[in-house]
Amino acid sequence: MAQVNFKLDSELKKSVEEIAGNLGLATSDVIRVFLKKFVLTRGFPFAVQEEVKLQSRIETQPLETVEKAMEKFQSEFL
């Protein structure tokens, strides 16, 4: 078996470890699965395109406005 070493952003590593752990996997398992899928599909197993930052309307509104909208929704529909 071969060993591969690479650098990874600390926050990304932490997130991967947390999610993998929740699934009962090690980070190396996640990487191995990705690489096997990469070989099987002869490329990325997902679309690779330019990342576009989308900002929702909720992110641009003050928190008070969002809270008022949630209260209105709950009173009308729940």
Secondary structure as GFF3:
##gff-version 3
##sequence-region A 1 78
A	DSSP	alpha_helix	10	22	.	.	.	ID=ss1
A	DSSP	alpha_helix	27	41	.	.	.	ID=ss2
A	DSSP	alpha_helix	57	60	.	.	.	ID=ss3
A	DSSP	alpha_helix	63	77	.	.	.	ID=ss4
###
